[in-house]
């Protein structure tokens, strides 16, 4: 490598092509674990390339020396030669690289960010000669994250399926024949390929998105109605003039439509390649507490209507403009629409069950000699993929968790059976050099068959147990218990996933979770005999007392059964995880985490520019609220600062109108999570005075003193 010159403008004495030679930092795969919301920083080295290996901040950091050589493109005739014709020279070449792209969908009326889109490594290239134009486009990684829910089961909505050796998520290539593209667009090849994707939808997020869509449509309808009303009142043209104008417009539109249709070029594609595509569809039920966003949206509308009425009382009795009329109409919407949306959400939630990884496959297709207009090609592709998706409805039905997800059992057994025959056959070709490899192949195949079959069966039993527990919960007729049970399951699943990341033994979790389920079911079943009649009498008097007595009596029998069903489901789930972990053929691949944390709103519903420190501070405040009744958006950030203490430890100082708090964050190497400790907190209140001062600490340090005093009235 030392033979290459680093100067790209000269060649060395040996005649070798110029090269870009640098030392590039490396990162251990065990340390490149994604962390939620860090925008990919944890999966790549913090430093860039250097001229020498001794120029890195960490002296013993792993690195590699690479030489990037630049050679002319002989295919397009960059090298002048006798055999190269003038038609093969590259006339135009364009290269665009977009390292990171991010976009967000924000609902300002409810003060929340619904979703965020992010892509990394977008690559666009185009080269043109007299004969051909080559165009290629690739996206290294893209994903959609949901941002509206604080505690969620699926933070990532759409992302590529994690694999050991990832490829670009989207690839597109087209070769255009410039000579034939005179009266039509002629292409030699057009190819599209999309990697396997995971589509995970959560119930509460869908309701939030639906509410946002309804609100946008209502505001658009209001704008159109106000515009039409003003046109009617301010119109000065006669009926005859209006009809004449409308007829002229109609004739002009017809002429333009026919002229556009006559000039529309058709497209010829000699070979259209549509790669194999697979989408794993999942639908998750949400806990009842997650529906608080719907209630917050209704409260926001009520507040908006109240503010609109207050402002209208102080306005002068003058004619309103279009914007004023539209704003008054939209802000004074009735609450009936919100109630209907909430009832509709509850109805859908009660009927539609959850789905786990329904495999929707679109087979590879090669179409030759395509000759249609652009619109006809798009319609043909749309009908093809729609028909392919409809043919696989049975896979979605078979993936319902309501009756155990039998599709998962069949898929797991098929995978194990394939490995049982395929692994020995792969090692059989090495029998002459190393006969023991055949035995290793047989062992791997047998272990894969056992692991996949056991994980499929125990996963099926786990889903059945969860279905029995959910059905029994509905039979209790106790809405308070149903809400507690839903919240308990969601919190328990979050803790279970966090414990698995921290490396807790699966056997330990297999014991602790069922014990908690049984205590929960039996405890609420026994105490419900007393608490339910009291709660009913407090709300509805004698009638409520009778209803509460009936609910408490039913709960004595049904609630313990709920605990036993949940315990059975969690035991089967733990055995499923253990059986899956012993498979040596499946690599331990970390799941994809949320790329970016949500945007932050401040006072008066103002959206702040994105800042990583503010977003992390907002998440910390939500995880450590002032009290359990504090909702999202009630405590806003006045100022926040992150102090990097070294060794993966950061201190976050957050100031709000209610308190000053200091958090300690530590990144656990190789685990993909952050430990958080609330170090210090000072709450504001009536009669409390806060004073601060800065002092010196050592030769180069400083320290901030914060004191709190309570003033007493005399």
N, C-alpha and C positions, 0 to 999 in steps of 0.2 A: 504493500500500500504506500510505502514511502516513495515508490517510483513515480507516483502521480504528482503533477504540479497542482498546487492550490490556486494558482492564478489562472482564471478561465480564459484569459486573453493570450496565452502563450502555450506552446507545446514544449515538452522536455526533450532532452537529447535522444531518448529512445523512441520518439515518435508516438508516444501514447496519447490518447485523447485527454483533454482537460477534465478535472474532477473537483468536486467540492468535498473536502476532507475535514471532518469534525469528530469530536468525541461527544457521544449522546448518552445522557443518563438513563439508567435502567431502574426498574421497580420490581420487587419480588411479587409473583402472583398471589402469594398468601397475604400480602399487605394491600394489594389493589382491590379492596372490598368497597363497594359503593355505600355511601352514607346519605341518608335522606336529606335532600335540599341543599347539598353542597355544590351543585352544578358541575358534577363530574371531576372536581379537584382531587378527590381521594383516590381516583383510579389512574392518575397520571403523575409523573414526577413534577416536583415543584420548580426545578431548574431547567434551563434550556441548554442547547449544545455549546461547547467550548472548544477553543483551539488546542488546549492541552488537558490531560486528565487531572493535573494538579490544580486546576483553576476552579474546581467545584468547591462549594462551601464545606461540604462534608468530605474530608480527605479520602476516607475509605468507602465512599459511595460506589456502588457497581456502575460500570459504564462500558460502552463499546465504541470502537472506532470504525466509522463507515466512510466510504468514498462513493459519492454520487456522480456518475459520469454522464456527460451530455454527448449524444451521438446524433448525427443527421438522420432524418427519416427517409430511408432509401425507397420506401414504397411510393411516397408522394414526390420523389425526385428532387429532394433537397440537395443531393450530391449531383453536381453537373457532370454529365458523361455522355459519350457518343450514343449509348443505347437508350438514353432517356429522352422521350419526346417532350415537346413543349406543353402538351396537354396534361402531363402528370405533375407539373410543378405545383406546389402549394401556394395558392394566391392569397388566401386569407386563413388566419388561424386565431382562435379565441379560446381563452381558458379563464374560467371564473371559479374561485374557491370561496365558499362561505363556511367558515369554521363552525359558527353557532348562530342559530336563528331561534327566536323565542317570540311567542304571541300569547295574548291572554284575552279571555272573554269575561268581562266584569259587569255585574248587575249593580249599578249605582243606587237603585231605589231600595235595595235590601242590604246594601253595604257589604258585598261579598264578591269574591272572584270565583266564578263557576269552574273554569277549566283553563289549562295552559298547554300550549303546543310548543315543543322544542325539537329541533333537529341538529344533528352534528355531522360534520364532514360532507356537506353538499358539494358535488363536483360537477361542473358543466364544461364540456369541450366541444369545439367545432372546428373542422378543417375543410377547406374548399379548394378543389382544383377545377380545371375546365370540364372534366368528365364527371367527377363525383363530389358530393358533399356529405361528410360523415359527421353525425351528431350523436353525442352520448351524454347521459345524465345519470348520476348515482348519488344516493343518500346513504351515508354510513350508518346512521341511527336516527330514528324518530320515535316519539312517544307523545301520548296525551295523558295529562295528569288531572285528577279532580282536586279542586281546591276549596270547595264550599263546606266540607264536613271536617270538623276538628278531629274526631275519632272515627276512623273508617277502616273497613276490612280490606278495601282495594284502593290504595292511593293512586295506582297507575291504571288508567282505563285501557289504553291501547299501546302495545309495545311488542317488539320482536321476542319470540320465545328464547329464553336464555339457552345457549349452546356452548360447547367447549371451544369451538373455532368459529366465531361469528363472521358472517359475510355482510356486504352492504345490504341494507334493508330493501331498497328499491333500486333497480337497474333498468335503464332504457337505452336502446341503441337504434339508430336509423341510418341507412345508406341511401342517399338520393341520387338518381341518375339525371344529371343536369342536361344531357343531350336530348333525352326523350321528354323532358319536362317543359314542353312548349304549350300544347293545348290541354295538358293534364299534368298532375303531379305524379311522377313515376319514382318508385322506391324499389330497390333490390331486396332489402331486408328491413324489417321492423320487428324488434324483439322487446318484450317486457317480462320482467321477473320480480316477484315479491317474495321475501322470506316468510317463513311460518310466523304468524302473529297470534298474540293472546289478547282477546277482547273480553274485558271484565267490567260488568255493569253492576252498580249498586242501586238499590231501590230508592234511597233517599236522594241520591244525586239525580236520578231520572226525574223525580218529582220537582226538584229545584230547576232543572233545565226546562221542564214542561211549564212551570210557573213563569219562567223568564220568557218563553216563547209566547204564552198567552198575553203577557203584559206588552210585549212588543207589538203584537197584532192589534191589541186594543188601542194602543196609542196611534198606530198607523190608520186604523179605522176612524179614530177621532179626528185626525188631521185631514183625512179625505172628506169627512162629513162637514167639517167647518169650512173647508175650501169650497165645496159645492154649495153650501148655504150662502156664502158671501157672493158667489157668482150669480146666484139667483136674485139676490137683493140688489146687487150693483149692476146687473145686466141692463144695457140701454138699447140693445139691438132688437129688432122686431122678429117675429116668428119666421117671416119670409127670408130675412137675411140670415137667420140661424140655420134654416134648412139649406139655403144656398151654400153657406160656408161648409156645412157638414158634408154635402154632396161633393164639393170640390176636394175636400180632404180625403174622402173615401176613394174618389177617382185617382188622386195622386198616390195614395197608399197602394191601390191595386196595380198601378203602372210600375211603381218601384218594386213591388213584390215580383211581378212578372219579369221585369228587367234583371233583377237579382237572380231569379231562378234560371234565366237564359244564360247568364254569365257565370253560373256556378261551375267550377271545374270539378271533374271527377278525379279520384285518386286510384292509382294502380299500385298494388303491392305484390311483388312476385312471390314473396314468402313472409307470412305473418306468424311469428312465434309467440305464443302465450304460455309462459312457464307455469309449472305446478304451484298451486297456492293452497295453503291450509290456514284456517282460522279456528282457534279454540275458544268457543263461546261459553261464558260463565255469567250467571245472574245470582246476585247475593241479596238475601233479605236483610233489612236493616232493623235495628232495635227501635222500639217505640220512642225512645228519647231523642233519636236522630230526626224525628219529625218536628222538632222544635223550630226548624227553619221555616216551615209552613206557617207556624204561629207567629214567628217574627215578621214574616212578610205581611201577614194580615195586620199586625200592630203598626208596621211601617205605613201601610195604606191609611189606617185610621189617623195616625199622626199627620200624614200629609193632608188629609181632608180637613183636619182641625186647623192646620196652619193656613190652608186656602180660605176657609171661612173667616178666620181672623183678619186675613189681609183684604178680603173682599169688603168687609164692613167699613174699612177706612178709605176705600177708593172713591174717587169722585164719580158722579153719575154722568159719565161721558161714554161715547161709543167705544167699545173695546176693539182692539186689533185682532187679527187672526191668531197670533201667538197667545194672546191673553185668553181668548175664548177656548182655544185648545187646551191650554194649561189648566183652566178652571174646570173644564169637562173631565180631563184625565185625572186630576187630583181629587175630585169629589166623586170618584167611583164608589158604588155601594159595596157593602161588605158581603152581599149575597154571593157575588162571584167567587170571593175567597172561600166562603163556606162550601159552595158547590165543588170547588177544586179540592178542598180538604176531604170532603166526603168521597169524591171520586178516587182520591189517593188511597183512602182506607179500604174501599171496595176492591181496587186492584190488588192491594197488598194481601187481602184475605183470600183472594182466588188464585193468584198466580204463584206457583211454587218456585223454589230456587233450582238453578241448573249448574252443573259442575263439568266444565271442560268438554262441551259437545264438539266433536271434531267435524268441521265443515270443510270438505276437500273439493277443490276445483282442479280437475286433471289437466295435464299439459295438452295443448292443442296447437297444431300446425295447419294453417290455412294457406293454400297456394292460389295465386292469380286472383287476388281481390281487386275488383273494379267497381267501385261505388263512390258516391259522394260522401263527404265527411260525416254529415248527419246520419246517413243510412248505415255507415260503419259503426257509429256509436250506438245506434238503435239495435243493430244486430248483436253487438257485444253485450249490451244491457239485457236483451232478451235471453242470451245464452247463459249468462251468469245468474240471472233470476231463475231460469228453469233448473239450473244445476242446484241452486240453493233450495228450491221447493222440493226437489227429489230427495233431499236429505233431511226433511222434517222429522223422519223417524229417528234420526240420531239425536235430535233435540229432545224428543219425547223419551228416548231411552236413557238420556242423561239427567232426567229429573231426579232430584234427591228425595222426592216424595215416596218413591218405591225403590230406593237403594242405588240408583244409577247403574243398571245392568250393563250399559255400554262400557263403563270403566272396567268391569270384570272381564268382559270379552276382549277388550283391547289389551289388558295386562296379560291375560293368558296367551293371546296370540303373540305378543312380544317375547314372552318367555319361551314359547315353543319355537319361535324363529331362532332365538339365540341358542337353544339346545341343539339344533342341527347345524347352524351356521358356524358357530365358534370352532367345533372340532374340524370342520371341512377347511377352514382357513388355516389351521395349524398343520393339516395333513401334508401340505406341500413341503414342509420343513422336516419330514420324517427321516430323510436320509442324513441330514446334518445334525439334528437334535431330536431324537424320538420322544424325549420327555415332554416336548411342547404339545404333542397330541393329548397327553394326559391332562396338561394344564387347560387345553381348550375344552376337553370334556368336563372338567371341574367347573370352569367358568359358565359353560352352557347349562349345566345342571343347577348351579347356584342361581343363575338368572331365572330358570324355569320355576324353581321353588320360591324365589323372592317375589316375582311378579304374580304368581298364582296366589300366594298367601296375602300379599298386599291388596290384590283385587277382592278376595273373599272377605277379609277383615274390614276393608273400606266399605263394602256392601253392607255388612252387619252394622257398622258404625252409622251409616246413613239411615238404616232402618230404626236403630235406637233413637236417633235424633228426631225422626218422624213421629215415633210413638210419643216421645216427650212433648213435642209441639202439639200433637193432637190432644193429649191429656191436659195440657195447659189451657186449651180452648174450652175443654169440658168443665173446668173449674168455675167458669162464669165470673171469675174474679178479675176485674180489669187491673186492680192494683197489683195482684200477683203476676199477671201476664206482663205488666210493664217491668216489674222487678226481675222476673225470669229472663226477659229479653236483654235487659241491661247487664245482668249477671253473666249471661252467655257471651255477650260481646266483650266485656271486660276480661273474662277468663280466657278467651281466645287470644286477646292482645297480650296478656301476661304469658300465656303458653308460648306464643311465637317469640316473645322477648327472652324467655328462659332458654329456649332452644338456641337462640343466638349466643347467649352467654355461656353455653356449654353444659347446662344442667343435664344430668343423666335422664334418659327417657324412662327408665324403670322408676325413678323417683317421681317423675311427673305422672306416671301411670297409676301411682298410689294416691298422691295428694289430690288430684282433680276429682276422682270418684268420691273420696271421703268428703270433700267440700260439697259435692252435689247431693249426697245423701243427707248431710247435716242441713243443707238449705231446704230440701223438700220436707223432711220430717219436722224441722223446726217451725217453718211457716204453717205446716198443716196443723200442728198442735196449738200454736198461738192464735191461729185464725179463728178458732172457736170463740175466743174472747174478743179479739180485735175487730173482726168483721161486724158482729152485732153492734158494737160501740160506734164504729165508723158509720154504719147505716142509720142508727138512731140519731147521730149528730147531724146527718145531712137531711134525712127525710122523716124523722120522727118515728112514730110507731110502725108505719109501713116500711121504712128503711130498716128498722130493727128486725122485722120479720124476714125481710130479704137478706139481711146480713147473717141471720141465724141459719137460713137455708144454705147460703154460700159457705159459711164456716163448716157446716155439717158435711157438705160435699167435699170440701177441701181436706177433711181429716183422712179420707180414703184416697182421693185423686192426687193430692200434692205429694205424698210420699212416693206414689207411683211415678210421678214426674222426676223426682230425684233419682230413683232407681233406673229409669230409662236413660237419663243423662249420664249416670255413672257407667252404665253398660256401653253407651255410645263412645264415651271418652276412653274406656279401657280398650275397645276395639280400635279406636283411632291411634292409640299409642302402640298397639301391636302392629298396626298397619305401617306406622313410621319406622318401627324397629325392623320389620321384614323388608322394607324398601331400602333401608340403610346398609344392609349386608350385601347388596348386589354390587359386585366389583366392577361391572360394566357401565354403571351409571355414575358419571362424575358428579362430585359435590359442587354444583354450580350455584352461585349466589343469585337470589332474585333481583330483578331490576327495581331500584328505588325511585322515589319521586325526585325529579331533576331539580326543581326549584320550589322554594317556599312561597306562600301566597303574598300578594301585595298587602300593604298596611294602610288603613284609613285612620285619619286623625280627627280632630274636632271639626264640627260642622260638616261632616261627611266628606271631607276633602281627601282625595287619593294622593298619597305620597309617592314620589319617584322610587323605583325599586332600590332597596338597599339591603344587603345580606344581613347586616347587624340588626336593623329594624325588624326584618321578617323573623329572624331567630328569636329576638326579644319578645315579639308578639306571641310566638309559640310557647315560650317559657312562661309568660303571664297566664296563658290559657291552661297550661299544665299545673300551675300553682295559683289558683284564683284566691281572691280575698275570702270568699265563702262559696258554698255549693250552689247558691242561687245566682251567682254572677254569670251573665250570658256573654256570648261573643260580641264584641263591639262596645260594651259598656265601659271598659277601661282602655283608654287610649294612651299612646306613648307621647310624652313630651320631649324626652331626650334619651338616647341610649348610646353606649360605648362598649367596645370589646377590648380587653387588655390581654395580649398574648403573653402568657407567663412562661412558655417553653414546655417541652416534653409532652405536647399534645394537650396542655391545660390552658383554658381561657376563662377569664372572669368577665361576665356581662353585668354592667351597671345600668339599670333601667329606672327612669323617673317617669311617673304618671301623676295625674291630679290626685290620686288616692294614696300613693306610697312611693318610697324609694327602696329598691330591692337589689341585691347582689346575688348572682348565680355563678356556680362553679361548674364548668363543663370539662369533661375529659374524654377524649377519643380513645376507645379501646382498639389497639392495633390488631388487625386481622379479624375483627369480629363484626364490624359494620354497624356499630351503634355507639351512642354517646351517653355517658352517665352524667346526671344532673343533680346537683345539690344546692338547696337554697341556703346560702351562707349567712345572710344578714338581711333584715327587713325593718323599715321604719314606716309606720302608718301615720297618715294625717288624720286629723279629726278636729272637732270643735274644741276650742280652748287649748290647742297644741301649737307651740311655736318651735320652729326648727332654725338652728344657726349652724353655719359652716365656716371653716377656716382651713388654710393651707399651711403646713409646716415642713421643715426640712428633716430628712431621714438619711443619715450618713453623709458621704461627701457628694454624691451625685443624685441622690434620691429625694423624693418629696412624698408627703402623706396628706391626705384629705381627712379632716376631722368633721364629723356631723354630729350635732347634739340636738336632743329633743327636750323641750321644757313644757310643762303643763302650767298654764296660767289660771289662777283662782280668782274669782270675782270677790271683791271686798264689799 
